[in-house]
């Protein structure tokens, strides 16, 4: 099975539903007596209780892998049915919507869509008040009362725990909730690879124009043999626990949401707009530099130029080992034309030093290697002089693998792991919303970063300096030649597992993809790449019921049948570099 393919399952029921269990073990020790009969010598038994418990009132952020439409999005969603993807594939079947035990119970989760005009009420209430509030309708179903007239509290829960609730108008509850016969159709499982499985909960209907809030609600214990239970038919609202919710706006657009984002993407190089009336300033802006305020050691103010390791892209045909455009001043030196200093490489050097000191384990490993090299240098110096004639023995040099050099940490540093965003992009104006900015990684900046880290704890002596200089040269030789792009878009937040494919002259190139924030993605790849493709993963595709299907989801025989019929083809964007 390829990385992009997946299988569909109707359900993935847990071996044990949520609840209390008792494990009892009994042992009988018997023997055969002289008469040939079995007699019991001793009996032993032990009982151990345990609890199987999953989420009941809320989901952690990591429990939700993705949603569609994305949270906060605006687009043409009138033809789609929203869904939420859960990381735990058994979660929808870990509890029961019916108070009756046993049997193949349908899912206890449902996704309901409420419009801004529906008169829905939302609140956060303590667990102890779920059945006491004005519109409360929560069932009393578990094994232990927390107090008179209160809901039942499971182990690990507290009466003061706040629970998000949504009060739906009683007149529209039947329209929003799936019919009992359809609940199993609206939840399925997608299996990618051997063990990566996720549950998908689908809404019953498509959203109307305007603002819609999707609520993943609990149906635990809300049904009996006659259908949905209403504790008080006179109440104007029916209360549900909302485990997760998000909001979006459906508009009368002509393109699908992903295509709208793609066509609206501002593609360019990572730099500020051109300064057409100042040639000297434009030269440095073309290198990705910006003027930033600075404060000297004497307290004086002023400005300085700074650019990070990500400089404007010059094209895919850069020769290997090309260090980039030559600076017009030495690193950290003054620039007469602008009367400012360029502190880019000085800042990189200081950052490398601080990052190494921030990791005490690596700092100790580096210092141990330097001490070992110093001892080796002393041995070589003694062996090369006449000291062998004046000493009984020479010190034995330790093996090189006694204190290995921390190449792994420096390799990650060269890939910019852990470098703060403010050092990568000097000003947010270089990466506006809904933009893609191409760049190449400046080798000199990475060399300064590596030097700052490597020179921490350096020892004196000409021989030791020779060894350190050799290692420094080896580190510089390991610096890869990277290009890449930064993407700041709702595509990143809307599809957390957005797929990035890079190629060079038709040959696939393995990219390094890193999410820097909720809506920002960094991609590094071999500098010779000439094409990049952004695509929605196949197992994150959304649903569009067939045209003219007024009986959704009733016409489908199973959850897999529904998913196969309604899943749309994936969306992608190809970009030539």
ROZATI-541137 format. One record per residue (C-alpha): residue in three letters; x, y, z. Coordinates in steps of 0.25 Angstrom, whole numbers, padded with zeros to 4 digits, always signed. Each point is the difference from the previous one (the first is absolute). Layout:
// residues N
ALAXYZ...
***
This chain:
// residues 577
UNK+0000+0000+0000UNK+0006+0014-0004UNK+0001+0011+0010UNK-0012+0007-0006UNK-0009-0011-0001UNK-0010-0005+0011UNK-0010-0010+0003UNK-0015+0002+0005UNK-0006-0007+0011UNK-0015+0001+0005UNK+0005+0000+0015UNK+0011-0003+0010UNK-0006-0005+0013UNK+0009+0000+0012UNK+0003-0013+0007UNK-0006+0006+0012UNK-0010+0011+0001UNK+0002+0011+0010UNK-0004-0004+0014UNK+0004-0008+0013UNK+0006-0014-0001UNK+0004-0010+0010UNK+0011-0011-0003UNK-0001-0012+0008UNK+0010-0011+0001UNK-0003-0014+0007UNK+0010-0011+0002UNK-0003-0014+0005UNK+0011-0009+0005UNK-0005-0015-0001UNK+0006-0013+0000UNK-0004-0015-0002UNK-0002-0007+0013UNK+0003-0015+0002UNK-0014-0004-0004UNK+0002+0007-0013UNK-0009+0012+0003UNK+0004+0014-0002UNK+0000+0008+0013UNK+0003+0015+0002UNK+0012+0004+0008UNK-0002+0015-0001UNK-0008+0011-0007UNK+0006+0014-0003UNK-0007+0012-0006UNK+0003+0015-0003UNK-0009+0011-0005UNK+0005+0013-0007UNK-0009+0011-0004UNK+0004+0009-0012UNK-0007+0011-0008UNK+0000+0002-0015UNK-0003+0015-0003UNK+0001+0009-0012UNK-0004+0014-0002UNK-0014+0003+0005UNK-0002+0015+0001UNK+0011+0007-0009UNK+0011-0004-0010UNK+0014+0004+0001UNK+0006+0008-0012UNK+0008-0012-0004UNK-0012-0009+0000UNK-0005+0008-0013UNK+0008-0003-0012UNK-0008+0009-0010UNK-0013+0006-0003UNK-0007+0005-0012UNK-0004+0011-0003UNK+0013+0005+0007UNK-0002+0008+0012UNK-0002+0015-0003UNK-0001-0002-0015UNK-0009+0007-0010UNK-0004-0007-0013UNK-0010-0007-0008UNK-0004-0012+0010UNK-0015-0001-0004UNK+0002-0013-0008UNK+0009-0007+0011UNK-0003-0007+0013UNK+0010+0004+0011UNK+0008-0011+0007UNK+0010-0001+0011UNK+0011-0010+0001UNK+0004-0006+0013UNK+0014-0006+0003UNK-0006-0012+0008UNK-0008-0009-0009UNK-0007-0007+0011UNK-0005+0013+0007UNK-0014+0001-0007UNK-0003-0014+0006UNK+0006+0001+0013UNK-0013+0004+0007UNK-0015-0003-0003UNK-0011+0009-0005UNK-0010-0010+0007UNK-0002-0003+0015UNK-0002-0014-0004UNK+0013-0008+0001UNK+0005-0010-0010UNK-0002-0002-0015UNK+0007+0007-0012UNK-0003+0014+0005UNK+0001+0012-0010UNK+0010+0012+0002UNK-0002+0009+0012UNK+0005+0012-0007UNK-0007+0008-0011UNK+0003+0013-0007UNK-0011+0010-0001UNK+0000+0013-0007UNK-0006+0013+0006UNK-0003+0013-0008UNK+0002+0013+0006UNK-0015+0002-0001UNK-0004-0013+0007UNK-0001+0007+0014UNK+0010-0010+0006UNK+0006+0003+0013UNK+0014-0004+0005UNK+0006+0000+0014UNK+0011-0006+0009UNK-0006-0006+0012UNK+0005-0008+0012UNK-0002-0015-0001UNK-0008+0001+0013UNK-0010+0009-0007UNK-0003-0008-0013UNK-0013-0005+0004UNK-0004+0012+0009UNK+0000+0011-0010UNK-0012+0006-0007UNK+0001-0008-0013UNK+0007-0012+0006UNK-0003-0013-0006UNK+0012-0008+0003UNK-0002-0015+0004UNK+0004-0006+0013UNK+0007-0013-0005UNK+0012-0005+0007UNK+0004-0008+0012UNK+0002+0010+0012UNK-0008+0012+0004UNK+0008+0012+0004UNK-0011+0006+0008UNK-0015+0001+0001UNK-0006+0005-0013UNK+0013+0001-0007UNK+0006-0006-0012UNK+0009-0012+0002UNK+0015+0002+0000UNK+0010-0010-0005UNK+0014-0002+0006UNK+0009+0011-0004UNK-0011+0010-0001UNK-0004+0011+0009UNK-0013+0007+0003UNK+0006+0014-0002UNK+0005-0004-0014UNK-0005+0009-0011UNK-0007-0006-0011UNK-0004+0007-0013UNK-0014-0002-0004UNK-0009+0004-0011UNK-0015+0002+0001UNK-0008-0003-0012UNK-0014+0005-0003UNK-0009-0012+0002UNK-0007+0003-0013UNK+0012-0003-0008UNK+0007-0011+0008UNK-0006-0011-0009UNK+0005+0007-0012UNK+0014+0002+0005UNK+0002-0014+0006UNK+0002-0012-0009UNK-0012-0010+0000UNK+0003-0012+0008UNK+0001-0009-0012UNK+0010+0010-0006UNK+0010+0002+0011UNK+0009-0012-0004UNK+0001+0005-0014UNK+0006+0014+0004UNK+0012-0006+0007UNK+0011-0008-0007UNK+0015-0003+0002UNK+0011+0003-0010UNK+0012-0009+0001UNK+0013+0005-0006UNK+0012-0010+0001UNK+0001-0011+0010UNK-0004+0007+0013UNK-0004+0014-0003UNK-0016+0000+0001UNK-0009+0012+0002UNK-0015+0002+0003UNK-0008+0009-0009UNK-0013+0006+0005UNK-0009+0006-0011UNK-0011+0010+0002UNK-0014-0003-0005UNK-0002+0012-0009UNK+0007+0011-0008UNK+0002+0014+0007UNK-0009+0012-0005UNK+0005+0013-0004UNK+0006+0008+0011UNK+0007-0004+0013UNK-0001-0014+0005UNK+0006-0006+0012UNK+0003-0015+0000UNK-0002-0007+0014UNK+0005-0014+0002UNK-0010-0004+0011UNK-0002-0012+0009UNK-0012-0009-0001UNK+0004-0009+0012UNK-0012-0006+0006UNK-0009+0009-0008UNK-0008-0011-0007UNK-0009-0011+0004UNK-0009-0010-0007UNK-0009+0011-0004UNK+0010+0010-0006UNK+0006+0012+0006UNK-0004+0003+0014UNK-0005+0013+0004UNK+0000+0002+0015UNK-0010+0012-0001UNK-0008+0002-0012UNK-0004+0014+0004UNK+0014+0006+0000UNK+0003+0009-0011UNK+0015-0005-0002UNK+0007-0014+0001UNK+0014+0000+0006UNK+0011-0008-0006UNK+0015-0001+0005UNK+0009+0006-0011UNK+0013-0007-0001UNK+0006+0008-0011UNK-0005+0012-0009UNK+0004+0009-0011UNK-0005+0011-0008UNK+0000+0003-0015UNK-0008+0009-0010UNK-0007-0006-0013UNK+0000+0010-0011UNK-0006+0000-0015UNK+0014-0002-0006UNK+0003-0007-0013UNK+0012-0008+0004UNK+0003-0010+0010UNK+0007+0005+0013UNK+0014-0006-0003UNK+0000+0005-0014UNK-0004+0014+0005UNK+0012+0000+0009UNK+0009-0005-0011UNK-0004+0010-0010UNK+0001+0011+0010UNK+0014-0003+0005UNK+0010+0011-0002UNK+0013-0007-0005UNK+0013+0007+0001UNK+0014+0001+0006UNK+0003+0002+0014UNK+0003+0015+0001UNK-0006+0014+0002UNK-0006+0008-0011UNK+0010+0007-0009UNK+0006+0013+0003UNK+0000+0006-0014UNK+0005+0014+0004UNK+0012-0005+0008UNK+0010-0009-0007UNK+0008-0003+0012UNK-0012-0004+0009UNK-0005-0008-0012UNK+0013-0008+0000UNK-0002-0005+0014UNK-0015-0002-0001UNK+0003-0009-0012UNK+0009-0008+0010UNK-0012-0001+0009UNK+0005+0010+0010UNK-0008+0009+0008UNK+0004+0012+0009UNK-0003-0003+0015UNK+0002+0009+0012UNK+0012-0003+0009UNK+0005+0003+0013UNK+0015+0001+0003UNK+0008-0004+0012UNK+0001+0014+0004UNK-0015+0002-0001UNK+0000+0007-0013UNK-0010-0002-0010UNK-0001-0001-0015UNK-0002-0010-0011UNK+0006-0012-0006UNK-0002-0009-0012UNK-0004-0014+0002UNK-0004-0012-0008UNK-0002-0014+0004UNK+0005-0013-0006UNK-0012+0000-0010UNK+0004+0010-0011UNK-0008+0002-0013UNK+0000-0011-0010UNK+0009+0002-0013UNK-0005-0012-0008UNK+0001-0015+0000UNK+0013+0000-0009UNK+0009+0004+0012UNK+0013-0007-0001UNK+0003-0010+0011UNK+0009+0007+0011UNK-0004+0014-0005UNK+0001+0008+0013UNK-0010+0011-0005UNK+0002+0015-0003UNK+0012+0006+0005UNK-0002+0010+0011UNK+0004+0015-0001UNK+0006+0000+0014UNK+0006-0009+0009UNK-0009-0008+0010UNK-0003+0010+0011UNK+0007+0011-0007UNK-0005+0014-0004UNK-0007+0003-0013UNK+0005+0014-0004UNK-0011+0002-0010UNK-0011-0002+0010UNK+0008+0004+0013UNK-0005-0012+0007UNK+0007-0014+0004UNK-0004-0013-0006UNK-0002-0009+0013UNK-0006-0012-0007UNK+0012-0010+0001UNK+0004+0006+0014UNK-0015-0003+0004UNK+0002-0014-0005UNK+0013-0003+0007UNK-0006+0005+0013UNK-0013-0009-0002UNK+0008-0012-0002UNK+0008+0002+0013UNK-0013+0002+0007UNK-0007-0012-0006UNK+0012-0009+0004UNK+0000+0006+0015UNK-0015-0003+0000UNK+0003-0015-0001UNK+0009-0004+0011UNK+0001-0014-0004UNK+0006+0004-0014UNK+0009+0010+0006UNK+0006-0010+0009UNK+0002-0010-0012UNK+0007+0011-0008UNK+0009+0004+0012UNK+0003-0014+0003UNK+0004-0002-0015UNK+0009+0013+0001UNK+0007-0005+0012UNK+0002-0013-0006UNK+0006+0007-0013UNK+0009+0008+0009UNK+0005-0012+0007UNK+0003-0006-0013UNK+0007+0013-0005UNK+0009-0001+0012UNK+0003-0014-0003UNK+0004+0003-0014UNK+0008+0012+0005UNK+0008-0008+0009UNK+0002-0011-0010UNK+0005+0009-0010UNK+0011+0007+0010UNK+0011-0006+0007UNK-0009-0002+0012UNK+0000-0015-0002UNK+0015+0000+0004UNK-0003+0007+0013UNK-0012-0008+0005UNK-0003-0014+0004UNK-0012-0001-0008UNK-0010+0008-0009UNK-0014+0002+0004UNK-0010-0009-0007UNK-0010+0007-0009UNK-0014-0005+0001UNK-0008-0006-0011UNK-0007+0010-0009UNK-0014-0006+0003UNK+0002+0002+0015UNK-0005+0014-0002UNK-0007+0001-0013UNK-0003+0013-0007UNK-0015+0004+0001UNK-0002+0000-0015UNK-0015-0003+0002UNK-0002+0013+0007UNK+0008+0008-0010UNK-0007-0006-0012UNK-0014+0004+0006UNK+0005+0014+0002UNK+0004+0000-0014UNK-0014-0003-0004UNK-0004+0012+0009UNK-0007-0009+0010UNK-0003+0009+0012UNK+0003+0013-0006UNK-0010+0010+0005UNK-0009+0005-0011UNK+0004+0015+0002UNK+0014-0004-0004UNK-0005-0007-0013UNK-0009+0011-0004UNK+0004+0014+0005UNK-0014+0006-0002UNK-0014-0005-0001UNK-0002+0009-0012UNK+0009-0010-0008UNK-0010-0011+0001UNK-0014+0006+0000UNK-0013-0009+0001UNK-0003-0009-0011UNK+0014+0001-0006UNK+0011-0010-0005UNK+0014+0006+0001UNK+0011-0007-0007UNK+0014+0000+0005UNK+0014-0006+0000UNK+0008-0002+0013UNK+0013+0009+0001UNK+0012-0009+0002UNK+0008+0011+0007UNK-0012+0002+0011UNK+0000-0015+0003UNK+0016+0000+0001UNK-0001+0012+0010UNK-0011-0008+0008UNK+0008-0012+0000UNK+0013+0007+0004UNK-0007+0007+0012UNK-0004-0013+0005UNK+0013-0007-0002UNK+0009+0010+0006UNK-0007-0001+0014UNK+0010-0005+0009UNK+0012+0000-0009UNK+0014-0003+0006UNK+0013+0007-0002UNK+0013-0005-0007UNK+0004-0001-0014UNK-0001-0015-0001UNK-0015+0001+0005UNK-0003+0011-0009UNK+0005-0008-0011UNK-0010-0012+0003UNK-0012+0010+0003UNK+0003+0007-0014UNK+0000-0014-0007UNK-0013-0003+0007UNK-0006+0013-0004UNK+0003-0002-0014UNK-0006-0014+0000UNK-0013+0007+0006UNK+0000+0010-0011UNK+0001-0011-0010UNK-0012-0007+0006UNK-0009+0012-0002UNK-0011-0003-0011UNK-0004+0008-0011UNK-0014+0003+0002UNK-0011+0008-0006UNK-0015+0000+0004UNK-0012+0008+0003UNK-0009+0006+0011UNK-0015-0002-0001UNK-0009+0009+0009UNK-0014-0004-0004UNK-0013-0006+0005UNK+0004-0012-0008UNK+0010-0003+0012UNK-0010+0001+0011UNK-0011-0006-0008UNK+0008-0012-0004UNK+0010-0003+0011UNK+0005-0012-0008UNK+0002+0008-0013UNK+0008-0009-0010UNK+0012+0007-0006UNK+0007-0007-0012UNK+0013+0006-0006UNK+0007-0004-0013UNK+0012+0004-0008UNK+0000-0003-0015UNK-0011-0010+0002UNK+0008-0007+0012UNK-0007-0001+0013UNK+0007+0008+0011UNK-0002-0003+0015UNK-0004+0013+0007UNK+0001+0004+0014UNK-0013+0006+0004UNK-0002+0006+0014UNK-0012+0008+0005UNK+0004+0013+0007UNK-0013+0004+0005UNK-0015-0003-0002UNK+0000+0007-0014UNK+0015+0000-0004UNK+0008-0011-0006UNK+0015-0001-0004UNK+0004-0009-0011UNK+0015-0003-0003UNK+0005-0008-0012UNK+0012-0002-0009UNK+0004+0013-0006UNK-0002-0006-0014UNK-0015-0002+0001UNK-0008+0006-0011UNK-0015-0004+0004UNK-0008-0001+0013UNK-0014-0006+0001UNK-0009+0003+0012UNK-0012-0010+0002UNK-0011-0004+0009UNK+0003-0014+0006UNK-0009-0011-0006UNK-0005-0003+0014UNK-0004+0014+0003UNK-0009+0001-0012UNK-0014+0006+0003UNK-0014-0004-0004UNK-0010+0005-0010UNK-0013-0008-0001UNK-0004-0004-0015UNK-0008+0011-0007UNK-0015-0002+0002UNK+0002-0009+0013UNK-0011+0005+0009UNK+0000-0013+0008UNK+0014+0002+0006UNK+0005-0008+0007UNK-0012-0010-0001UNK+0003-0006-0014UNK+0013-0006+0004UNK+0002-0014+0006UNK+0012+0002+0008UNK+0010+0011+0005UNK+0010-0005-0010UNK-0010+0001-0011UNK-0003+0014+0004UNK+0015+0004+0000UNK+0003-0006-0013UNK-0012+0007-0007UNK+0002+0014+0006UNK+0015+0001+0002UNK+0005+0011-0010UNK+0013-0001-0008UNK+0012+0006+0007UNK+0005+0015-0003UNK+0014+0004-0004UNK+0009+0012-0004UNK+0012-0002-0009UNK+0010+0012+0000UNK+0012+0001-0009UNK+0013+0006+0008
***
